[in-house]
Amino acid sequence: MDPKHRGILQRQRYNLVKALNPPEICDGLLSKGIFTQDVIDGIKSKETRREQARQLVTDLETRGSRAFPAFLECLCETGHQDIAELLQSEDGARHPLPIPVQPLQVPLPVQIPKYTEKPDRPDLTPSVVVLPLKPEHLPLHKSLSPPDMKRENQRERHKRPRRDSIQSYKMDASPCGTCLIINNVDFEPASDLKDRKGSNIDCDSMEKRFKALNFEVIVKRNLKYKHIRHEMSSLAKRDHSEYDCCVVIILSHGTEANHNRFPGAVHGVDGPALPVQLITNYLNGKNCPSLQGKPKLFFIQACGGGEKDIGFEVSPDEVEPSSGGIDDQMDAIPMSSSSDSLSTSDEPDARASLPTPSDILVSYSTFPGYVSWRDTQAGSWYVENLDRVLEENVATDDLVTMLMMVNDAVSQISAKGLYKQMPGSFNFLRKLLYFQSPQP
């Protein structure tokens, strides 16, 4: 599909999911050669109408160039003219909206009265003479030409696209999976790290949010370096066979660290820092077989380094600036020493010979090397906006799309009227990921 049309579907996903009647649209897309029966069976396997509609739109985005105009036709044919016009308005009227096809009406034979007697006799009754229609009087329509229809159907079959491989992760287990939250607030004096006031607000919001998303949430507070490793090892040893996903959220001070895959490191309350790369390795396919092929998500609220970003000047209409809190603090110290960085001698699960991770996404609160800001009264910029975006968009959008929304929101905040922050992620997911919608 044209990237422009894919973008339109993504922006209008909420309206489409809200309005569509999937069985009607599926029938039309099948007849037009856009969907195969296998794709439709996958859509109908979803339990609710909204889930079916969401899967329909997701699958539609993976079709070829004919998918968008064919979708517009299906909308018009099934009484969704308003939605079709909405999509068409974004497309710049490139494709004229189809006029709903009415049943072909062939004119009745012309009846001309013919008098059997002279017309000046008032008592005469006319008889009817039926004149046959000439071919040029017949309306033009493809349905009147069976050979043409046969050739058109053959062309449709030849142009029918193959079934695409990109799909969504299975996310319907109950509970969906385990969510481990590590919340480091009170740091030991010997660590030379300040206490992280406001982090409990982040922890509470993430605990509530992922419970609402049907995760089993485990919260651990004020963990030392070795205890972080112990909790990750325990999580890896759990049996995740009945689950569809695993989430790890770490709220702590952070720093830079040597790496060859995932940057950054997070500090235990005693001071030493554990590289993010080692944290993710606990759940890779080798160390946690029951999570093979399933998404492993890591959300890191910690600094990626000690550099402060003062941003760059743009025109006023580029952003909607907003200021941070009255007491913004950083979650950073300088780059960790070599003793805290990766070492193949004491960290055998970090060897370069391990396969490249799959089904892993690491979302960072800030760009590697830069500080991450936290309001002592309201929590961190990143977690606050992550929680809000999940609440507002989880029913309609996939995770990567929502993280872009978080990036945009955080990028428009300023600390002390000067400093900026840019979240980002390292994405090794193979499919789209939709969380379960919270139950009303």
Wavefront OBJ file of the C-alpha trace (Angstrom):
o trace
v 0.000 0.000 0.000
v 1.098 3.542 -0.722
v 2.681 5.034 2.444
v 0.318 7.982 2.155
v -2.737 5.722 2.280
v -1.240 3.673 5.105
v -0.769 6.882 7.066
v -4.406 7.861 6.476
v -5.614 4.514 7.818
v -3.376 4.828 10.867
v -4.557 8.364 11.652
v -8.203 7.396 11.227
v -7.897 4.026 12.998
v -10.025 5.185 15.941
v -12.937 6.273 13.711
v -12.671 3.139 11.579
v -12.618 0.766 14.545
v -15.578 2.592 16.040
v -17.743 2.525 12.897
v -16.916 -0.553 10.805
v -19.023 -3.685 10.540
v -16.211 -6.145 9.677
v -18.267 -8.980 8.087
v -19.756 -6.610 5.489
v -16.406 -5.024 4.627
v -14.652 -8.421 4.516
v -17.109 -9.766 1.960
v -16.478 -6.784 -0.284
v -12.705 -6.980 0.035
v -12.813 -10.704 -0.707
v -14.864 -10.188 -3.866
v -12.450 -7.488 -5.023
v -9.432 -9.743 -4.494
v -7.912 -7.636 -1.688
v -8.318 -10.207 1.095
v -7.962 -13.963 0.952
v -10.202 -16.307 2.892
v -7.349 -17.040 5.291
v -7.061 -13.361 6.169
v -10.811 -13.104 6.711
v -10.809 -16.195 8.925
v -8.117 -14.546 11.036
v -10.251 -11.412 11.390
v -13.388 -13.356 12.305
v -11.478 -15.318 14.949
v -11.350 -12.184 17.084
v -13.992 -12.184 19.812
v -15.380 -8.638 19.688
v -16.459 -6.408 16.824
v -13.855 -3.795 17.776
v -11.057 -6.362 17.747
v -12.244 -7.617 14.357
v -12.347 -4.056 13.000
v -8.882 -3.315 14.339
v -7.460 -6.475 12.760
v -9.210 -5.631 9.477
v -7.536 -2.221 9.316
v -4.176 -3.720 10.297
v -4.383 -6.351 7.555
v -5.573 -3.758 5.040
v -2.411 -1.713 5.575
v -0.340 -4.651 4.315
v -2.194 -5.004 1.005
v -1.126 -3.626 -2.352
v -1.822 -0.351 -4.136
v -5.400 -1.344 -5.034
v -6.410 -1.841 -1.414
v -7.210 1.776 -0.513
v -9.546 2.605 -3.440
v -11.183 -0.825 -3.082
v -11.737 -0.100 0.617
v -13.419 3.197 -0.288
v -15.739 1.331 -2.645
v -16.624 -1.175 0.077
v -17.397 1.635 2.497
v -19.777 3.248 0.014
v -21.416 -0.068 -0.841
v -22.086 -0.834 2.828
v -23.509 2.560 3.810
v -20.341 4.086 5.304
v -20.316 7.050 2.921
v -19.340 9.458 5.721
v -16.227 7.438 6.620
v -15.303 7.138 2.941
v -15.550 10.908 2.543
v -13.402 11.403 5.651
v -10.656 9.196 4.223
v -11.027 10.793 0.815
v -10.611 14.295 2.244
v -7.161 13.342 3.554
v -6.220 11.775 0.222
v -6.651 15.058 -1.632
v -9.499 13.707 -3.814
v -7.119 11.500 -5.767
v -9.708 8.748 -6.161
v -13.278 9.855 -6.969
v -15.698 8.205 -4.609
v -17.680 5.477 -6.330
v -21.387 5.950 -6.768
v -23.283 3.066 -5.147
v -24.291 0.713 -7.915
v -28.049 0.472 -8.461
v -29.672 -2.595 -9.981
v -29.680 -2.359 -13.762
v -33.056 -1.205 -15.011
v -33.781 -2.020 -18.649
v -36.440 0.295 -20.119
v -39.747 -1.321 -20.860
v -40.678 -1.766 -24.511
v -42.135 1.356 -26.068
v -45.883 1.117 -26.534
v -47.365 3.174 -29.378
v -51.130 3.194 -29.779
v -52.379 2.203 -33.209
v -55.996 2.772 -34.076
v -57.848 0.119 -35.989
v -60.244 2.681 -37.294
v -60.119 6.344 -38.243
v -59.129 8.594 -35.310
v -62.145 10.963 -35.777
v -64.448 8.265 -34.355
v -64.661 8.913 -30.551
v -65.829 5.423 -29.724
v -62.823 3.617 -31.147
v -60.502 1.639 -28.808
v -56.785 1.664 -29.613
v -54.825 -1.540 -29.859
v -51.183 -1.750 -28.772
v -48.250 -2.429 -31.058
v -44.996 -3.445 -29.282
v -41.875 -2.126 -30.995
v -38.615 -3.998 -30.214
v -35.729 -1.980 -28.753
v -32.747 -1.449 -30.988
v -29.285 -2.383 -29.576
v -28.170 1.258 -29.493
v -31.047 2.032 -27.116
v -29.804 -0.411 -24.479
v -27.852 1.102 -21.528
v -24.137 0.395 -21.462
v -23.076 -1.792 -18.533
v -20.406 -4.447 -18.095
v -22.866 -6.863 -16.578
v -24.554 -7.168 -19.953
v -21.399 -8.640 -21.481
v -20.556 -12.061 -19.996
v -17.295 -12.361 -21.983
v -16.130 -9.016 -20.598
v -17.012 -10.047 -17.061
v -15.103 -13.314 -17.463
v -11.979 -11.486 -18.628
v -12.291 -8.986 -15.752
v -12.543 -11.788 -13.182
v -9.469 -13.442 -14.647
v -7.538 -10.188 -14.347
v -8.660 -9.809 -10.723
v -7.427 -13.294 -9.885
v -4.045 -12.681 -11.491
v -3.576 -9.358 -9.634
v -4.647 -10.769 -6.260
v -1.702 -10.169 -3.875
v -0.023 -12.902 -1.910
v -0.779 -13.229 1.743
v 1.571 -10.912 3.649
v 3.617 -12.194 6.551
v 3.325 -9.180 8.848
v 0.635 -9.747 11.446
v -0.034 -9.005 15.099
v 1.328 -10.818 18.108
v -1.103 -13.043 19.948
v -2.089 -11.017 23.021
v -5.266 -12.624 24.354
v -3.994 -14.763 27.258
v -5.427 -14.029 30.689
v -3.404 -12.742 32.342
v -1.531 -11.516 29.286
v 1.822 -11.878 31.023
v 4.068 -10.784 33.867
v 5.071 -7.166 34.423
v 8.046 -6.622 36.744
v 8.516 -3.063 38.058
v 11.806 -2.174 39.790
v 11.452 1.158 41.583
v 14.688 2.496 43.087
v 13.967 5.576 45.215
v 16.181 5.645 48.318
v 19.886 5.366 47.496
v 22.552 4.507 50.036
v 24.864 7.374 51.075
v 27.928 5.500 49.800
v 26.463 5.477 46.275
v 26.785 9.276 45.960
v 23.360 9.247 44.278
v 20.434 11.412 45.363
v 17.093 9.930 46.351
v 14.625 9.900 43.447
v 11.686 11.897 44.806
v 8.584 11.506 42.642
v 9.457 7.996 41.458
v 6.687 6.443 43.583
v 4.214 8.389 41.455
v 5.657 6.764 38.334
v 5.565 3.343 39.983
v 1.937 3.666 41.050
v 0.788 4.837 37.606
v 2.603 2.004 35.815
v 1.290 -0.583 38.278
v -2.303 0.558 37.716
v -1.867 0.857 33.964
v -0.485 -2.631 33.378
v -2.989 -4.202 35.734
v -5.672 -2.562 33.599
v -3.977 -4.131 30.547
v -4.441 -7.555 32.191
v -0.862 -8.139 33.348
v 0.222 -9.791 36.567
v 2.257 -6.963 38.143
v 5.179 -7.549 40.526
v 6.689 -4.461 42.212
v 10.167 -4.493 43.776
v 11.538 -1.419 45.570
v 15.052 -0.207 46.371
v 17.052 -3.088 44.905
v 20.815 -3.312 45.093
v 22.853 -4.317 42.044
v 22.890 -8.025 42.936
v 19.180 -7.983 43.774
v 18.311 -6.545 40.351
v 20.181 -9.466 38.806
v 18.425 -11.892 41.145
v 14.971 -10.590 40.192
v 15.771 -10.772 36.485
v 17.093 -14.313 36.906
v 13.938 -15.327 38.802
v 11.759 -13.802 36.089
v 13.642 -15.740 33.415
v 13.151 -19.015 35.317
v 9.388 -18.593 35.536
v 7.207 -20.634 33.200
v 5.701 -18.185 30.692
v 4.148 -20.898 28.528
v 0.580 -19.759 29.221
v 1.412 -16.080 28.737
v 1.765 -13.987 25.569
v 4.133 -11.236 26.700
v 6.577 -10.089 29.375
v 7.185 -6.505 30.545
v 10.026 -5.067 32.626
v 9.865 -1.464 33.892
v 12.921 0.012 35.621
v 12.782 3.348 37.447
v 16.227 4.331 38.677
v 19.304 6.456 38.139
v 21.160 5.614 34.950
v 24.399 6.140 33.105
v 26.266 5.238 29.938
v 27.907 1.844 29.502
v 29.876 0.003 26.848
v 27.606 -2.131 24.701
v 27.179 -3.764 21.318
v 23.395 -3.887 21.254
v 21.395 -1.939 23.856
v 22.980 1.197 25.364
v 22.820 2.441 28.925
v 22.909 1.008 32.439
v 20.738 1.342 35.572
v 22.026 1.726 39.106
v 21.215 -0.336 42.137
v 20.595 1.646 45.318
v 24.082 0.651 46.473
v 25.698 2.361 43.453
v 26.929 -0.209 40.868
v 25.153 -0.112 37.496
v 23.770 -3.073 35.541
v 23.912 -2.634 31.729
v 20.569 -2.702 29.961
v 22.052 -5.196 27.531
v 22.537 -7.709 30.356
v 19.018 -7.085 31.612
v 17.520 -7.931 28.223
v 19.724 -11.006 27.882
v 17.993 -12.659 30.829
v 14.831 -12.974 28.726
v 16.313 -13.862 25.340
v 15.474 -17.122 23.597
v 18.432 -18.975 25.091
v 17.929 -18.015 28.735
v 14.124 -18.055 28.785
v 12.765 -20.669 26.338
v 9.126 -20.181 27.379
v 9.258 -16.627 25.982
v 10.650 -17.616 22.584
v 8.711 -15.877 19.812
v 6.843 -13.722 22.331
v 7.326 -9.977 22.811
v 9.629 -8.877 25.645
v 9.164 -5.192 26.469
v 11.519 -3.048 28.551
v 10.673 0.490 29.667
v 13.664 2.331 31.153
v 13.126 5.559 33.103
v 16.740 6.498 33.760
v 19.355 8.791 32.310
v 21.395 7.606 29.375
v 24.309 9.812 30.349
v 25.177 13.180 31.809
v 24.753 15.504 28.838
v 21.964 18.092 28.959
v 20.086 18.827 25.752
v 19.270 22.500 25.207
v 17.478 21.725 21.934
v 17.523 23.884 18.803
v 15.377 26.750 17.618
v 12.404 26.106 15.346
v 9.501 28.166 14.089
v 6.672 28.613 16.619
v 4.219 26.503 14.650
v 6.523 23.468 14.779
v 5.884 22.726 18.455
v 3.472 23.395 21.264
v 5.938 24.238 24.029
v 5.163 23.325 27.611
v 7.253 23.770 30.698
v 8.263 21.080 33.136
v 7.545 21.029 36.829
v 8.790 23.401 39.494
v 11.384 20.935 40.722
v 12.791 18.953 37.809
v 15.662 16.620 38.660
v 17.946 14.336 36.652
v 18.367 10.555 36.822
v 22.059 10.558 35.821
v 25.676 10.297 36.906
v 28.771 10.204 34.643
v 29.671 7.164 32.538
v 30.232 3.996 34.537
v 33.727 2.661 35.107
v 35.122 -0.300 33.223
v 34.323 -2.562 36.174
v 30.617 -1.902 35.595
v 30.678 -2.307 31.827
v 30.254 -5.472 29.828
v 32.896 -8.136 30.350
v 32.854 -11.547 28.756
v 34.865 -12.899 31.671
v 32.241 -12.307 34.352
v 29.075 -12.026 32.209
v 28.899 -15.191 30.076
v 25.359 -14.397 28.871
v 26.612 -11.249 27.128
v 29.025 -12.899 24.706
v 28.981 -11.545 21.184
v 28.348 -15.054 19.877
v 24.734 -15.009 21.106
v 22.166 -14.618 18.340
v 20.735 -11.191 17.639
v 17.692 -10.723 19.895
v 14.264 -10.987 18.393
v 10.875 -9.974 19.765
v 12.497 -7.430 22.090
v 11.700 -3.734 22.388
v 13.588 -1.416 24.752
v 11.989 1.985 25.257
v 14.252 4.622 26.817
v 13.092 7.787 28.512
v 15.916 9.704 26.834
v 18.412 9.536 23.995
v 21.642 7.644 24.854
v 24.136 9.943 26.523
v 21.584 12.481 27.745
v 19.852 13.167 31.037
v 16.244 12.235 31.808
v 14.089 14.685 33.752
v 11.793 13.911 36.667
v 9.375 16.220 38.480
v 9.476 15.537 42.223
v 5.777 16.389 42.493
v 4.338 14.797 39.341
v 6.815 12.062 38.372
v 8.959 11.776 35.266
v 8.038 13.354 31.947
v 8.406 10.024 30.180
v 6.271 7.866 32.481
v 3.583 10.507 32.842
v 3.131 10.732 29.083
v 3.503 6.968 28.569
v 0.666 6.398 31.027
v -1.530 9.023 29.352
v -0.930 7.772 25.812
v -1.669 4.170 26.818
v -4.905 5.241 28.476
v -6.090 7.267 25.491
v -4.955 5.094 22.570
v -4.518 1.470 23.652
v -7.891 0.463 22.186
v -6.914 1.523 18.679
v -3.138 1.828 18.230
v -0.172 -0.531 18.288
v 2.699 -0.085 20.748
v 5.227 1.430 18.314
v 2.696 4.039 17.176
v 1.931 4.954 20.780
v 5.626 5.290 21.619
v 5.946 7.824 18.798
v 3.136 9.766 20.454
v 5.111 9.676 23.713
v 8.230 10.887 21.901
v 6.332 13.819 20.443
v 4.743 14.807 23.763
v 7.971 14.650 25.784
v 9.968 16.511 23.130
v 7.762 19.571 23.629
v 8.453 19.913 27.369
v 11.228 22.125 28.740
v 12.999 21.815 32.085
v 13.697 25.133 33.785
v 12.601 26.751 30.515
v 15.752 25.542 28.769
v 16.523 21.808 28.755
v 14.840 19.258 26.504
v 14.434 15.476 26.433
v 13.948 13.008 23.577
v 12.775 9.450 24.316
v 13.462 6.636 21.860
v 13.464 2.888 21.459
v 15.442 -0.029 20.058
v 12.852 -2.167 18.313
v 13.451 -5.833 17.451
v 9.775 -6.791 17.316
v 8.695 -8.800 14.274
v 5.000 -8.009 14.364
v 2.565 -5.329 15.440
v 1.728 -5.401 19.138
v -1.706 -4.455 20.443
v -2.363 -4.590 24.166
v -5.663 -5.900 25.438
v -8.235 -3.139 25.821
v -9.121 -2.411 29.466
v -12.498 -3.734 30.492
v -15.105 -0.990 31.091
l 1 2 3 4 5 6 7 8 9 10 11 12 13 14 15 16 17 18 19 20 21 22 23 24 25 26 27 28 29 30 31 32 33 34 35 36 37 38 39 40 41 42 43 44 45 46 47 48 49 50 51 52 53 54 55 56 57 58 59 60 61 62 63 64 65 66 67 68 69 70 71 72 73 74 75 76 77 78 79 80 81 82 83 84 85 86 87 88 89 90 91 92 93 94 95 96 97 98 99 100 101 102 103 104 105 106 107 108 109 110 111 112 113 114 115 116 117 118 119 120 121 122 123 124 125 126 127 128 129 130 131 132 133 134 135 136 137 138 139 140 141 142 143 144 145 146 147 148 149 150 151 152 153 154 155 156 157 158 159 160 161 162 163 164 165 166 167 168 169 170 171 172 173 174 175 176 177 178 179 180 181 182 183 184 185 186 187 188 189 190 191 192 193 194 195 196 197 198 199 200 201 202 203 204 205 206 207 208 209 210 211 212 213 214 215 216 217 218 219 220 221 222 223 224 225 226 227 228 229 230 231 232 233 234 235 236 237 238 239 240 241 242 243 244 245 246 247 248 249 250 251 252 253 254 255 256 257 258 259 260 261 262 263 264 265 266 267 268 269 270 271 272 273 274 275 276 277 278 279 280 281 282 283 284 285 286 287 288 289 290 291 292 293 294 295 296 297 298 299 300 301 302 303 304 305 306 307 308 309 310 311 312 313 314 315 316 317 318 319 320 321 322 323 324 325 326 327 328 329 330 331 332 333 334 335 336 337 338 339 340 341 342 343 344 345 346 347 348 349 350 351 352 353 354 355 356 357 358 359 360 361 362 363 364 365 366 367 368 369 370 371 372 373 374 375 376 377 378 379 380 381 382 383 384 385 386 387 388 389 390 391 392 393 394 395 396 397 398 399 400 401 402 403 404 405 406 407 408 409 410 411 412 413 414 415 416 417 418 419 420 421 422 423 424 425 426 427 428 429 430 431 432 433 434 435 436 437 438 439 440
